[in-house]
């Protein structure tokens, strides 16, 4: 955590409240909110955990591979060459 920030709330700071490197929140009403305050500016940052989406690594990898293959086949099937134009730069001559 930034040393300029004070923190308070429902989360558990690790390794300690004074040196909050990791903030543990849970998706339960009494463990999902935390507040950080910048000592210099007085700005406050409110953090609320709304949900956690669990995805298996294998499923995510398969989905990414399918998307990459679809992108490769779409670009390979395009028989029209794509044109390239140089950008137009102009200077005022006086």
mmCIF file as gemmi writes it, N, C-alpha and C atoms, coordinates in Angstrom:
data_model
loop_
_atom_site.group_PDB
_atom_site.id
_atom_site.type_symbol
_atom_site.label_atom_id
_atom_site.label_alt_id
_atom_site.label_comp_id
_atom_site.label_asym_id
_atom_site.label_entity_id
_atom_site.label_seq_id
_atom_site.pdbx_PDB_ins_code
_atom_site.Cartn_x
_atom_site.Cartn_y
_atom_site.Cartn_z
_atom_site.occupancy
_atom_site.B_iso_or_equiv
_atom_site.pdbx_formal_charge
_atom_site.auth_seq_id
_atom_site.auth_asym_id
_atom_site.pdbx_PDB_model_num
ATOM 1 N N . UNK Axp A 1 ? 0.85 -1.18 0 1 0 ? 1 A 1
ATOM 2 C CA . UNK Axp A 1 ? 0 0 0 1 0 ? 1 A 1
ATOM 3 C C . UNK Axp A 1 ? 0.892 1.238 0 1 0 ? 1 A 1
ATOM 4 N N . UNK Axp A 2 ? 0.431 2.289 -0.587 1 0 ? 2 A 1
ATOM 5 C CA . UNK Axp A 2 ? 1.123 3.557 -0.591 1 0 ? 2 A 1
ATOM 6 C C . UNK Axp A 2 ? 1.243 4.062 0.846 1 0 ? 2 A 1
ATOM 7 N N . UNK Axp A 3 ? 2.426 4.512 1.225 1 0 ? 3 A 1
ATOM 8 C CA . UNK Axp A 3 ? 2.645 4.939 2.61 1 0 ? 3 A 1
ATOM 9 C C . UNK Axp A 3 ? 1.868 6.211 2.968 1 0 ? 3 A 1
ATOM 10 N N . UNK Axp A 4 ? 1.355 6.939 1.978 1 0 ? 4 A 1
ATOM 11 C CA . UNK Axp A 4 ? 0.562 8.142 2.257 1 0 ? 4 A 1
ATOM 12 C C . UNK Axp A 4 ? -0.882 7.823 2.587 1 0 ? 4 A 1
ATOM 13 N N . UNK Axp A 5 ? -1.288 6.579 2.426 1 0 ? 5 A 1
ATOM 14 C CA . UNK Axp A 5 ? -2.684 6.224 2.611 1 0 ? 5 A 1
ATOM 15 C C . UNK Axp A 5 ? -2.94 5.636 3.993 1 0 ? 5 A 1
ATOM 16 N N . UNK Axp A 6 ? -3.968 6.171 4.644 1 0 ? 6 A 1
ATOM 17 C CA . UNK Axp A 6 ? -4.502 5.545 5.842 1 0 ? 6 A 1
ATOM 18 C C . UNK Axp A 6 ? -5.613 4.628 5.378 1 0 ? 6 A 1
ATOM 19 N N . UNK Axp A 7 ? -5.842 3.558 6.1 1 0 ? 7 A 1
ATOM 20 C CA . UNK Axp A 7 ? -6.873 2.622 5.682 1 0 ? 7 A 1
ATOM 21 C C . UNK Axp A 7 ? -7.694 2.184 6.87 1 0 ? 7 A 1
ATOM 22 N N . UNK Axp A 8 ? -8.959 1.9 6.575 1 0 ? 8 A 1
ATOM 23 C CA . UNK Axp A 8 ? -9.863 1.374 7.582 1 0 ? 8 A 1
ATOM 24 C C . UNK Axp A 8 ? -10.995 0.665 6.867 1 0 ? 8 A 1
ATOM 25 N N . UNK Axp A 9 ? -11.559 -0.304 7.541 1 0 ? 9 A 1
ATOM 26 C CA . UNK Axp A 9 ? -12.693 -0.983 6.938 1 0 ? 9 A 1
ATOM 27 C C . UNK Axp A 9 ? -12.782 -2.426 7.343 1 0 ? 9 A 1
ATOM 28 N N . UNK Axp A 10 ? -13.461 -3.18 6.494 1 0 ? 10 A 1
ATOM 29 C CA . UNK Axp A 10 ? -13.791 -4.555 6.815 1 0 ? 10 A 1
ATOM 30 C C . UNK Axp A 10 ? -12.753 -5.56 6.329 1 0 ? 10 A 1
ATOM 31 N N . UNK Axp A 11 ? -11.83 -5.129 5.509 1 0 ? 11 A 1
ATOM 32 C CA . UNK Axp A 11 ? -10.811 -6.04 4.989 1 0 ? 11 A 1
ATOM 33 C C . UNK Axp A 11 ? -9.73 -6.33 6.017 1 0 ? 11 A 1
ATOM 34 N N . UNK Axp A 12 ? -9.015 -7.412 5.786 1 0 ? 12 A 1
ATOM 35 C CA . UNK Axp A 12 ? -7.879 -7.779 6.627 1 0 ? 12 A 1
ATOM 36 C C . UNK Axp A 12 ? -6.602 -7.444 5.884 1 0 ? 12 A 1
ATOM 37 N N . UNK Axp A 13 ? -5.772 -6.607 6.494 1 0 ? 13 A 1
ATOM 38 C CA . UNK Axp A 13 ? -4.5 -6.235 5.881 1 0 ? 13 A 1
ATOM 39 C C . UNK Axp A 13 ? -3.429 -7.246 6.272 1 0 ? 13 A 1
ATOM 40 N N . UNK Axp A 14 ? -2.622 -7.603 5.309 1 0 ? 14 A 1
ATOM 41 C CA . UNK Axp A 14 ? -1.496 -8.501 5.549 1 0 ? 14 A 1
ATOM 42 C C . UNK Axp A 14 ? -0.228 -7.803 5.102 1 0 ? 14 A 1
ATOM 43 N N . UNK Axp A 15 ? 0.864 -7.847 5.781 1 0 ? 15 A 1
ATOM 44 C CA . UNK Axp A 15 ? 1.091 -8.598 7.002 1 0 ? 15 A 1
ATOM 45 C C . UNK Axp A 15 ? 0.53 -7.93 8.257 1 0 ? 15 A 1
ATOM 46 N N . UNK Axp A 16 ? 0.23 -6.601 8.179 1 0 ? 16 A 1
ATOM 47 C CA . UNK Axp A 16 ? -0.331 -5.921 9.356 1 0 ? 16 A 1
ATOM 48 C C . UNK Axp A 16 ? -1.085 -4.68 8.887 1 0 ? 16 A 1
ATOM 49 N N . UNK Axp A 17 ? -1.881 -4.071 9.77 1 0 ? 17 A 1
ATOM 50 C CA . UNK Axp A 17 ? -2.595 -2.843 9.415 1 0 ? 17 A 1
ATOM 51 C C . UNK Axp A 17 ? -1.635 -1.704 9.113 1 0 ? 17 A 1
ATOM 52 N N . UNK Axp A 18 ? -0.513 -1.658 9.776 1 0 ? 18 A 1
ATOM 53 C CA . UNK Axp A 18 ? 0.466 -0.583 9.576 1 0 ? 18 A 1
ATOM 54 C C . UNK Axp A 18 ? 1.213 -0.74 8.252 1 0 ? 18 A 1
ATOM 55 N N . UNK Axp A 19 ? 1.436 -1.964 7.844 1 0 ? 19 A 1
ATOM 56 C CA . UNK Axp A 19 ? 2.135 -2.247 6.585 1 0 ? 19 A 1
ATOM 57 C C . UNK Axp A 19 ? 1.215 -3.101 5.718 1 0 ? 19 A 1
ATOM 58 N N . UNK Axp A 20 ? 0.175 -2.485 5.194 1 0 ? 20 A 1
ATOM 59 C CA . UNK Axp A 20 ? -0.868 -3.21 4.446 1 0 ? 20 A 1
ATOM 60 C C . UNK Axp A 20 ? -0.399 -3.451 3.009 1 0 ? 20 A 1
ATOM 61 N N . UNK Axp A 21 ? 0.205 -4.606 2.779 1 0 ? 21 A 1
ATOM 62 C CA . UNK Axp A 21 ? 0.673 -4.962 1.444 1 0 ? 21 A 1
ATOM 63 C C . UNK Axp A 21 ? -0.415 -5.654 0.644 1 0 ? 21 A 1
ATOM 64 N N . UNK Axp A 22 ? -1.175 -6.515 1.307 1 0 ? 22 A 1
ATOM 65 C CA . UNK Axp A 22 ? -2.282 -7.229 0.683 1 0 ? 22 A 1
ATOM 66 C C . UNK Axp A 22 ? -3.543 -6.98 1.492 1 0 ? 22 A 1
ATOM 67 N N . UNK Axp A 23 ? -4.646 -6.783 0.798 1 0 ? 23 A 1
ATOM 68 C CA . UNK Axp A 23 ? -5.932 -6.571 1.453 1 0 ? 23 A 1
ATOM 69 C C . UNK Axp A 23 ? -6.841 -7.74 1.107 1 0 ? 23 A 1
ATOM 70 N N . UNK Axp A 24 ? -7.307 -8.428 2.127 1 0 ? 24 A 1
ATOM 71 C CA . UNK Axp A 24 ? -8.188 -9.569 1.915 1 0 ? 24 A 1
ATOM 72 C C . UNK Axp A 24 ? -9.629 -9.149 2.155 1 0 ? 24 A 1
ATOM 73 N N . UNK Axp A 25 ? -10.446 -9.287 1.122 1 0 ? 25 A 1
ATOM 74 C CA . UNK Axp A 25 ? -11.88 -9.016 1.205 1 0 ? 25 A 1
ATOM 75 C C . UNK Axp A 25 ? -12.629 -10.3 0.88 1 0 ? 25 A 1
ATOM 76 N N . UNK Axp A 26 ? -13.863 -10.38 1.315 1 0 ? 26 A 1
ATOM 77 C CA . UNK Axp A 26 ? -14.71 -11.536 1.024 1 0 ? 26 A 1
ATOM 78 C C . UNK Axp A 26 ? -16.052 -11.041 0.502 1 0 ? 26 A 1
ATOM 79 N N . UNK Axp A 27 ? -16.729 -11.874 -0.261 1 0 ? 27 A 1
ATOM 80 C CA . UNK Axp A 27 ? -18.033 -11.499 -0.786 1 0 ? 27 A 1
ATOM 81 C C . UNK Axp A 27 ? -19.09 -11.847 0.269 1 0 ? 27 A 1
ATOM 82 N N . UNK Axp A 28 ? -19.03 -11.154 1.366 1 0 ? 28 A 1
ATOM 83 C CA . UNK Axp A 28 ? -20.015 -11.25 2.445 1 0 ? 28 A 1
ATOM 84 C C . UNK Axp A 28 ? -20.218 -9.832 2.952 1 0 ? 28 A 1
ATOM 85 N N . UNK Axp A 29 ? -21.395 -9.535 3.441 1 0 ? 29 A 1
ATOM 86 C CA . UNK Axp A 29 ? -21.724 -8.166 3.833 1 0 ? 29 A 1
ATOM 87 C C . UNK Axp A 29 ? -20.768 -7.555 4.85 1 0 ? 29 A 1
ATOM 88 N N . UNK Axp A 30 ? -20.197 -8.324 5.717 1 0 ? 30 A 1
ATOM 89 C CA . UNK Axp A 30 ? -19.338 -7.743 6.752 1 0 ? 30 A 1
ATOM 90 C C . UNK Axp A 30 ? -17.859 -7.78 6.402 1 0 ? 30 A 1
ATOM 91 N N . UNK Axp A 31 ? -17.523 -8.16 5.188 1 0 ? 31 A 1
ATOM 92 C CA . UNK Axp A 31 ? -16.115 -8.257 4.803 1 0 ? 31 A 1
ATOM 93 C C . UNK Axp A 31 ? -15.841 -7.726 3.405 1 0 ? 31 A 1
ATOM 94 N N . UNK Axp A 32 ? -16.716 -6.9 2.826 1 0 ? 32 A 1
ATOM 95 C CA . UNK Axp A 32 ? -16.576 -6.537 1.414 1 0 ? 32 A 1
ATOM 96 C C . UNK Axp A 32 ? -16.246 -5.071 1.149 1 0 ? 32 A 1
ATOM 97 N N . UNK Axp A 33 ? -16.014 -4.249 2.184 1 0 ? 33 A 1
ATOM 98 C CA . UNK Axp A 33 ? -15.763 -2.815 1.967 1 0 ? 33 A 1
ATOM 99 C C . UNK Axp A 33 ? -14.511 -2.356 2.707 1 0 ? 33 A 1
ATOM 100 N N . UNK Axp A 34 ? -13.833 -1.396 2.094 1 0 ? 34 A 1
ATOM 101 C CA . UNK Axp A 34 ? -12.64 -0.831 2.718 1 0 ? 34 A 1
ATOM 102 C C . UNK Axp A 34 ? -12.471 0.607 2.22 1 0 ? 34 A 1
ATOM 103 N N . UNK Axp A 35 ? -11.866 1.439 3.035 1 0 ? 35 A 1
ATOM 104 C CA . UNK Axp A 35 ? -11.692 2.856 2.718 1 0 ? 35 A 1
ATOM 105 C C . UNK Axp A 35 ? -10.228 3.238 2.883 1 0 ? 35 A 1
ATOM 106 N N . UNK Axp A 36 ? -9.698 3.932 1.896 1 0 ? 36 A 1
ATOM 107 C CA . UNK Axp A 36 ? -8.336 4.452 1.946 1 0 ? 36 A 1
ATOM 108 C C . UNK Axp A 36 ? -8.416 5.974 1.881 1 0 ? 36 A 1
ATOM 109 N N . UNK Axp A 37 ? -7.628 6.666 2.713 1 0 ? 37 A 1
ATOM 110 C CA . UNK Axp A 37 ? -7.606 8.129 2.724 1 0 ? 37 A 1
ATOM 111 C C . UNK Axp A 37 ? -6.177 8.613 2.519 1 0 ? 37 A 1
ATOM 112 N N . UNK Axp A 38 ? -6.006 9.5 1.539 1 0 ? 38 A 1
ATOM 113 C CA . UNK Axp A 38 ? -4.699 10.102 1.277 1 0 ? 38 A 1
ATOM 114 C C . UNK Axp A 38 ? -4.466 11.184 2.326 1 0 ? 38 A 1
ATOM 115 N N . UNK Axp A 39 ? -3.409 11.039 3.126 1 0 ? 39 A 1
ATOM 116 C CA . UNK Axp A 39 ? -3.13 12.002 4.198 1 0 ? 39 A 1
ATOM 117 C C . UNK Axp A 39 ? -2.828 13.391 3.666 1 0 ? 39 A 1
ATOM 118 N N . UNK Axp A 40 ? -2.208 13.494 2.508 1 0 ? 40 A 1
ATOM 119 C CA . UNK Axp A 40 ? -1.808 14.804 1.967 1 0 ? 40 A 1
ATOM 120 C C . UNK Axp A 40 ? -2.98 15.555 1.34 1 0 ? 40 A 1
ATOM 121 N N . UNK Axp A 41 ? -3.755 14.877 0.495 1 0 ? 41 A 1
ATOM 122 C CA . UNK Axp A 41 ? -4.819 15.576 -0.234 1 0 ? 41 A 1
ATOM 123 C C . UNK Axp A 41 ? -6.186 15.439 0.425 1 0 ? 41 A 1
ATOM 124 N N . UNK Axp A 42 ? -6.341 14.455 1.299 1 0 ? 42 A 1
ATOM 125 C CA . UNK Axp A 42 ? -7.641 14.214 1.911 1 0 ? 42 A 1
ATOM 126 C C . UNK Axp A 42 ? -8.595 13.415 1.042 1 0 ? 42 A 1
ATOM 127 N N . UNK Axp A 43 ? -8.15 13.052 -0.168 1 0 ? 43 A 1
ATOM 128 C CA . UNK Axp A 43 ? -9.005 12.253 -1.051 1 0 ? 43 A 1
ATOM 129 C C . UNK Axp A 43 ? -9.241 10.89 -0.437 1 0 ? 43 A 1
ATOM 130 N N . UNK Axp A 44 ? -10.456 10.397 -0.656 1 0 ? 44 A 1
ATOM 131 C CA . UNK Axp A 44 ? -10.802 9.086 -0.138 1 0 ? 44 A 1
ATOM 132 C C . UNK Axp A 44 ? -11.111 8.145 -1.294 1 0 ? 44 A 1
ATOM 133 N N . UNK Axp A 45 ? -10.687 6.908 -1.137 1 0 ? 45 A 1
ATOM 134 C CA . UNK Axp A 45 ? -10.905 5.87 -2.134 1 0 ? 45 A 1
ATOM 135 C C . UNK Axp A 45 ? -11.673 4.743 -1.46 1 0 ? 45 A 1
ATOM 136 N N . UNK Axp A 46 ? -12.868 4.512 -1.944 1 0 ? 46 A 1
ATOM 137 C CA . UNK Axp A 46 ? -13.756 3.502 -1.383 1 0 ? 46 A 1
ATOM 138 C C . UNK Axp A 46 ? -13.679 2.261 -2.257 1 0 ? 46 A 1
ATOM 139 N N . UNK Axp A 47 ? -13.401 1.141 -1.64 1 0 ? 47 A 1
ATOM 140 C CA . UNK Axp A 47 ? -13.262 -0.108 -2.364 1 0 ? 47 A 1
ATOM 141 C C . UNK Axp A 47 ? -14.325 -1.079 -1.872 1 0 ? 47 A 1
ATOM 142 N N . UNK Axp A 48 ? -15.073 -1.635 -2.834 1 0 ? 48 A 1
ATOM 143 C CA . UNK Axp A 48 ? -16.112 -2.609 -2.468 1 0 ? 48 A 1
ATOM 144 C C . UNK Axp A 48 ? -16.03 -3.791 -3.418 1 0 ? 48 A 1
ATOM 145 N N . UNK Axp A 49 ? -15.861 -4.956 -2.863 1 0 ? 49 A 1
ATOM 146 C CA . UNK Axp A 49 ? -15.828 -6.182 -3.649 1 0 ? 49 A 1
ATOM 147 C C . UNK Axp A 49 ? -17.266 -6.597 -3.94 1 0 ? 49 A 1
ATOM 148 N N . UNK Axp A 50 ? -17.609 -6.677 -5.217 1 0 ? 50 A 1
ATOM 149 C CA . UNK Axp A 50 ? -18.987 -6.993 -5.593 1 0 ? 50 A 1
ATOM 150 C C . UNK Axp A 50 ? -19.178 -8.468 -5.915 1 0 ? 50 A 1
ATOM 151 N N . UNK Axp A 51 ? -18.203 -9.066 -6.592 1 0 ? 51 A 1
ATOM 152 C CA . UNK Axp A 51 ? -18.323 -10.474 -6.927 1 0 ? 51 A 1
ATOM 153 C C . UNK Axp A 51 ? -16.95 -11.013 -7.325 1 0 ? 51 A 1
ATOM 154 N N . UNK Axp A 52 ? -16.878 -12.323 -7.336 1 0 ? 52 A 1
ATOM 155 C CA . UNK Axp A 52 ? -15.68 -13.025 -7.797 1 0 ? 52 A 1
ATOM 156 C C . UNK Axp A 52 ? -16.135 -14.013 -8.859 1 0 ? 52 A 1
ATOM 157 N N . UNK Axp A 53 ? -15.518 -13.959 -10.012 1 0 ? 53 A 1
ATOM 158 C CA . UNK Axp A 53 ? -15.806 -14.919 -11.085 1 0 ? 53 A 1
ATOM 159 C C . UNK Axp A 53 ? -14.656 -15.914 -11.142 1 0 ? 53 A 1
ATOM 160 N N . UNK Axp A 54 ? -14.934 -17.137 -10.779 1 0 ? 54 A 1
ATOM 161 C CA . UNK Axp A 54 ? -13.911 -18.181 -10.825 1 0 ? 54 A 1
ATOM 162 C C . UNK Axp A 54 ? -13.922 -18.825 -12.197 1 0 ? 54 A 1
ATOM 163 N N . UNK Axp A 55 ? -12.745 -18.947 -12.788 1 0 ? 55 A 1
ATOM 164 C CA . UNK Axp A 55 ? -12.588 -19.578 -14.093 1 0 ? 55 A 1
ATOM 165 C C . UNK Axp A 55 ? -11.394 -20.512 -13.99 1 0 ? 55 A 1
ATOM 166 N N . UNK Axp A 56 ? -11.558 -21.734 -14.451 1 0 ? 56 A 1
ATOM 167 C CA . UNK Axp A 56 ? -10.422 -22.656 -14.409 1 0 ? 56 A 1
ATOM 168 C C . UNK Axp A 56 ? -9.392 -22.222 -15.444 1 0 ? 56 A 1
ATOM 169 N N . UNK Axp A 57 ? -8.152 -22.473 -15.154 1 0 ? 57 A 1
ATOM 170 C CA . UNK Axp A 57 ? -7.066 -22.094 -16.054 1 0 ? 57 A 1
ATOM 171 C C . UNK Axp A 57 ? -7.2 -22.831 -17.381 1 0 ? 57 A 1
ATOM 172 N N . UNK Axp A 58 ? -7.58 -24.091 -17.332 1 0 ? 58 A 1
ATOM 173 C CA . UNK Axp A 58 ? -7.711 -24.882 -18.563 1 0 ? 58 A 1
ATOM 174 C C . UNK Axp A 58 ? -8.81 -24.309 -19.464 1 0 ? 58 A 1
ATOM 175 N N . UNK Axp A 59 ? -9.937 -23.946 -18.883 1 0 ? 59 A 1
ATOM 176 C CA . UNK Axp A 59 ? -11.038 -23.381 -19.661 1 0 ? 59 A 1
ATOM 177 C C . UNK Axp A 59 ? -10.627 -22.063 -20.296 1 0 ? 59 A 1
ATOM 178 N N . UNK Axp A 60 ? -9.978 -21.196 -19.537 1 0 ? 60 A 1
ATOM 179 C CA . UNK Axp A 60 ? -9.533 -19.899 -20.066 1 0 ? 60 A 1
ATOM 180 C C . UNK Axp A 60 ? -8.525 -20.091 -21.192 1 0 ? 60 A 1
ATOM 181 N N . UNK Axp A 61 ? -7.618 -21.05 -21.049 1 0 ? 61 A 1
ATOM 182 C CA . UNK Axp A 61 ? -6.616 -21.307 -22.087 1 0 ? 61 A 1
ATOM 183 C C . UNK Axp A 61 ? -7.276 -21.813 -23.362 1 0 ? 61 A 1
ATOM 184 N N . UNK Axp A 62 ? -8.263 -22.703 -23.226 1 0 ? 62 A 1
ATOM 185 C CA . UNK Axp A 62 ? -8.977 -23.205 -24.415 1 0 ? 62 A 1
ATOM 186 C C . UNK Axp A 62 ? -9.72 -22.082 -25.132 1 0 ? 62 A 1
ATOM 187 N N . UNK Axp A 63 ? -10.372 -21.211 -24.37 1 0 ? 63 A 1
ATOM 188 C CA . UNK Axp A 63 ? -11.105 -20.092 -24.977 1 0 ? 63 A 1
ATOM 189 C C . UNK Axp A 63 ? -10.145 -19.15 -25.695 1 0 ? 63 A 1
ATOM 190 N N . UNK Axp A 64 ? -8.997 -18.867 -25.092 1 0 ? 64 A 1
ATOM 191 C CA . UNK Axp A 64 ? -8.015 -17.983 -25.721 1 0 ? 64 A 1
ATOM 192 C C . UNK Axp A 64 ? -7.47 -18.604 -27.004 1 0 ? 64 A 1
ATOM 193 N N . UNK Axp A 65 ? -7.227 -19.91 -26.993 1 0 ? 65 A 1
ATOM 194 C CA . UNK Axp A 65 ? -6.72 -20.592 -28.192 1 0 ? 65 A 1
ATOM 195 C C . UNK Axp A 65 ? -7.751 -20.555 -29.311 1 0 ? 65 A 1
ATOM 196 N N . UNK Axp A 66 ? -9.035 -20.754 -28.977 1 0 ? 66 A 1
ATOM 197 C CA . UNK Axp A 66 ? -10.088 -20.683 -29.998 1 0 ? 66 A 1
ATOM 198 C C . UNK Axp A 66 ? -10.166 -19.291 -30.608 1 0 ? 66 A 1
ATOM 199 N N . UNK Axp A 67 ? -10.092 -18.267 -29.775 1 0 ? 67 A 1
ATOM 200 C CA . UNK Axp A 67 ? -10.15 -16.889 -30.293 1 0 ? 67 A 1
ATOM 201 C C . UNK Axp A 67 ? -8.961 -16.588 -31.192 1 0 ? 67 A 1
ATOM 202 N N . UNK Axp A 68 ? -7.769 -17.031 -30.799 1 0 ? 68 A 1
ATOM 203 C CA . UNK Axp A 68 ? -6.576 -16.791 -31.604 1 0 ? 68 A 1
ATOM 204 C C . UNK Axp A 68 ? -6.675 -17.499 -32.945 1 0 ? 68 A 1
ATOM 205 N N . UNK Axp A 69 ? -7.162 -18.738 -32.937 1 0 ? 69 A 1
ATOM 206 C CA . UNK Axp A 69 ? -7.324 -19.492 -34.187 1 0 ? 69 A 1
ATOM 207 C C . UNK Axp A 69 ? -8.35 -18.825 -35.09 1 0 ? 69 A 1
ATOM 208 N N . UNK Axp A 70 ? -9.442 -18.336 -34.534 1 0 ? 70 A 1
ATOM 209 C CA . UNK Axp A 70 ? -10.455 -17.645 -35.33 1 0 ? 70 A 1
ATOM 210 C C . UNK Axp A 70 ? -9.879 -16.373 -35.95 1 0 ? 70 A 1
ATOM 211 N N . UNK Axp A 71 ? -9.071 -15.655 -35.202 1 0 ? 71 A 1
ATOM 212 C CA . UNK Axp A 71 ? -8.458 -14.431 -35.735 1 0 ? 71 A 1
ATOM 213 C C . UNK Axp A 71 ? -7.478 -14.761 -36.854 1 0 ? 71 A 1
ATOM 214 N N . UNK Axp A 72 ? -6.682 -15.838 -36.672 1 0 ? 72 A 1
ATOM 215 C CA . UNK Axp A 72 ? -5.734 -16.241 -37.722 1 0 ? 72 A 1
ATOM 216 C C . UNK Axp A 72 ? -6.463 -16.668 -38.985 1 0 ? 72 A 1
ATOM 217 N N . UNK Axp A 73 ? -7.512 -17.452 -38.853 1 0 ? 73 A 1
ATOM 218 C CA . UNK Axp A 73 ? -8.229 -17.914 -40.043 1 0 ? 73 A 1
ATOM 219 C C . UNK Axp A 73 ? -8.962 -16.768 -40.725 1 0 ? 73 A 1
ATOM 220 N N . UNK Axp A 74 ? -9.442 -15.805 -39.965 1 0 ? 74 A 1
ATOM 221 C CA . UNK Axp A 74 ? -10.118 -14.65 -40.577 1 0 ? 74 A 1
ATOM 222 C C . UNK Axp A 74 ? -9.136 -13.807 -41.373 1 0 ? 74 A 1
ATOM 223 N N . UNK Axp A 75 ? -7.927 -13.613 -40.859 1 0 ? 75 A 1
ATOM 224 C CA . UNK Axp A 75 ? -6.952 -12.804 -41.589 1 0 ? 75 A 1
ATOM 225 C C . UNK Axp A 75 ? -6.393 -13.569 -42.779 1 0 ? 75 A 1
ATOM 226 N N . UNK Axp A 76 ? -6.286 -14.905 -42.676 1 0 ? 76 A 1
ATOM 227 C CA . UNK Axp A 76 ? -5.774 -15.711 -43.791 1 0 ? 76 A 1
ATOM 228 C C . UNK Axp A 76 ? -6.796 -15.816 -44.918 1 0 ? 76 A 1
ATOM 229 N N . UNK Axp A 77 ? -8.087 -15.777 -44.582 1 0 ? 77 A 1
ATOM 230 C CA . UNK Axp A 77 ? -9.118 -15.934 -45.613 1 0 ? 77 A 1
ATOM 231 C C . UNK Axp A 77 ? -9.346 -14.655 -46.399 1 0 ? 77 A 1
ATOM 232 N N . UNK Axp A 78 ? -8.844 -13.555 -45.926 1 0 ? 78 A 1
ATOM 233 C CA . UNK Axp A 78 ? -9.025 -12.301 -46.638 1 0 ? 78 A 1
ATOM 234 C C . UNK Axp A 78 ? -8.06 -12.266 -47.815 1 0 ? 78 A 1
ATOM 235 N N . UNK Axp A 79 ? -8.6 -12.346 -49.042 1 0 ? 79 A 1
ATOM 236 C CA . UNK Axp A 79 ? -7.748 -12.39 -50.23 1 0 ? 79 A 1
ATOM 237 C C . UNK Axp A 79 ? -7.38 -11.004 -50.732 1 0 ? 79 A 1
ATOM 238 N N . UNK Axp A 80 ? -8.076 -9.994 -50.281 1 0 ? 80 A 1
ATOM 239 C CA . UNK Axp A 80 ? -7.775 -8.645 -50.73 1 0 ? 80 A 1
ATOM 240 C C . UNK Axp A 80 ? -6.591 -8.096 -49.953 1 0 ? 80 A 1
ATOM 241 N N . UNK Axp A 81 ? -5.607 -7.585 -50.684 1 0 ? 81 A 1
ATOM 242 C CA . UNK Axp A 81 ? -4.483 -6.982 -49.973 1 0 ? 81 A 1
ATOM 243 C C . UNK Axp A 81 ? -4.929 -5.683 -49.296 1 0 ? 81 A 1
ATOM 244 N N . UNK Axp A 82 ? -4.408 -5.462 -48.162 1 0 ? 82 A 1
ATOM 245 C CA . UNK Axp A 82 ? -4.756 -4.227 -47.461 1 0 ? 82 A 1
ATOM 246 C C . UNK Axp A 82 ? -3.793 -3.137 -47.897 1 0 ? 82 A 1
ATOM 247 N N . UNK Axp A 83 ? -4.353 -1.999 -48.223 1 0 ? 83 A 1
ATOM 248 C CA . UNK Axp A 83 ? -3.539 -0.879 -48.664 1 0 ? 83 A 1
ATOM 249 C C . UNK Axp A 83 ? -2.868 -0.176 -47.502 1 0 ? 83 A 1
ATOM 250 N N . UNK Axp A 84 ? -1.811 0.501 -47.82 1 0 ? 84 A 1
ATOM 251 C CA . UNK Axp A 84 ? -1.101 1.265 -46.81 1 0 ? 84 A 1
ATOM 252 C C . UNK Axp A 84 ? -0.858 2.656 -47.359 1 0 ? 84 A 1
ATOM 253 N N . UNK Axp A 85 ? -1.244 3.649 -46.608 1 0 ? 85 A 1
ATOM 254 C CA . UNK Axp A 85 ? -1.016 5.018 -47.022 1 0 ? 85 A 1
ATOM 255 C C . UNK Axp A 85 ? -0.151 5.695 -45.995 1 0 ? 85 A 1
ATOM 256 N N . UNK Axp A 86 ? 0.803 6.446 -46.477 1 0 ? 86 A 1
ATOM 257 C CA . UNK Axp A 86 ? 1.641 7.214 -45.576 1 0 ? 86 A 1
ATOM 258 C C . UNK Axp A 86 ? 0.843 8.399 -45.05 1 0 ? 86 A 1
ATOM 259 N N . UNK Axp A 87 ? 1.051 8.766 -43.822 1 0 ? 87 A 1
ATOM 260 C CA . UNK Axp A 87 ? 0.345 9.929 -43.301 1 0 ? 87 A 1
ATOM 261 C C . UNK Axp A 87 ? 0.825 11.204 -44 1 0 ? 87 A 1
ATOM 262 N N . UNK Axp A 88 ? -0.05 12.163 -44.134 1 0 ? 88 A 1
ATOM 263 C CA . UNK Axp A 88 ? 0.273 13.418 -44.791 1 0 ? 88 A 1
ATOM 264 C C . UNK Axp A 88 ? 0.798 14.41 -43.77 1 0 ? 88 A 1
ATOM 265 N N . UNK Axp A 89 ? 2.006 14.859 -43.968 1 0 ? 89 A 1
ATOM 266 C CA . UNK Axp A 89 ? 2.606 15.849 -43.086 1 0 ? 89 A 1
ATOM 267 C C . UNK Axp A 89 ? 2.766 17.135 -43.896 1 0 ? 89 A 1
ATOM 268 N N . UNK Axp A 90 ? 2.478 18.233 -43.297 1 0 ? 90 A 1
ATOM 269 C CA . UNK Axp A 90 ? 2.616 19.499 -44.001 1 0 ? 90 A 1
ATOM 270 C C . UNK Axp A 90 ? 3.288 20.544 -43.132 1 0 ? 90 A 1
ATOM 271 N N . UNK Axp A 91 ? 4.082 21.368 -43.736 1 0 ? 91 A 1
ATOM 272 C CA . UNK Axp A 91 ? 4.717 22.483 -43.051 1 0 ? 91 A 1
ATOM 273 C C . UNK Axp A 91 ? 4.309 23.772 -43.719 1 0 ? 91 A 1
ATOM 274 N N . UNK Axp A 92 ? 4.221 24.826 -42.963 1 0 ? 92 A 1
ATOM 275 C CA . UNK Axp A 92 ? 3.93 26.147 -43.527 1 0 ? 92 A 1
ATOM 276 C C . UNK Axp A 92 ? 5.247 26.763 -43.989 1 0 ? 92 A 1
ATOM 277 N N . UNK Axp A 93 ? 5.29 27.132 -45.244 1 0 ? 93 A 1
ATOM 278 C CA . UNK Axp A 93 ? 6.492 27.774 -45.786 1 0 ? 93 A 1
ATOM 279 C C . UNK Axp A 93 ? 6.244 29.253 -45.859 1 0 ? 93 A 1
ATOM 280 N N . UNK Axp A 94 ? 7.163 30.034 -45.306 1 0 ? 94 A 1
ATOM 281 C CA . UNK Axp A 94 ? 6.996 31.478 -45.32 1 0 ? 94 A 1
ATOM 282 C C . UNK Axp A 94 ? 8.145 32.145 -46.002 1 0 ? 94 A 1
